[in-house]
Amino acid sequence: MKKFLLSFVAVMVAFSSFAQRQQRVSVEYKTEENIFYSQNTDAYSLERCVLDVYYPLGVQDCPVIVWFHGGGLTSGNKTIPEQLKNRGYVVIAANYRFMNKVDVRDCIDDAAAAVAWAFNNAAKYGGDPGNIYVSGHSAGGYLTSMIGLDKKYLAKYGIDADKIAALIPFSGQVMTHYAYRQQHGGSEYVPTIDDTSPIAHVRADGPPYVIVSGDRELELYGRYEENAYMWRMMKLIGHEQTFIYELDGYSHNAMAEPAFYILRQYVKRRVN
């Protein structure tokens, strides 16, 4: 198990401006917004199943990052993270439907459809379909784990989940999502496990799995501890490329900023 000490992270952040100047790529970028990615044609899908693509012009075979926003599966909106801009990546930020109108499995299906879209269309934007990373914060981290570990969601779209270069969830839930538990009369404080739980799909042959959590004393609903259990079960089942980072001193929301540093270390940089 790996752990970032607060002092180390503080030094890292203090020198981030210098590091960013060294790492960023001097090319022009463009964003295409609200591209529809779903097979569904109902009004709600037409509204929510859209994504934005941020990409460098005149560059080929860039690493691709698919990013899912947080919001407890009930709120939020897509955005291209500033921490991923101007670094030689194709970044895809996707919306998905919310649980107040659909089942949690529909939310997961949307995430899978967006990732499948990335595999099928990344090359049009200079991205490398063989180098696609999936990440997201909180609810987005939950969706990241689900579509990467339960292979049936991407298989529906003809994509092998094991082709994902890495799953990098930020503070994602791995038990049954608390919003789904609440919807069915349960509590955010009483964990359950069913087929919508990433931990129900631990397997030795999955993509590299990089778990990032905030401080265990500051995280949401015991998020660190359940992710630590996920890490242990993945290791015990034989998955050799599962890692976990705890960001000391960072709450559920604040942990995203330093977590992007970890994400970038797992992305193959290609400077053109």
Summary of the structure (lengths in Angstrom):
residues: 272
radius of gyration: 17.5
end to end distance: 34.7
largest distance: 53.0
contacts: 924
relative contact order: 0.15
helix: 37%
strand: 21%
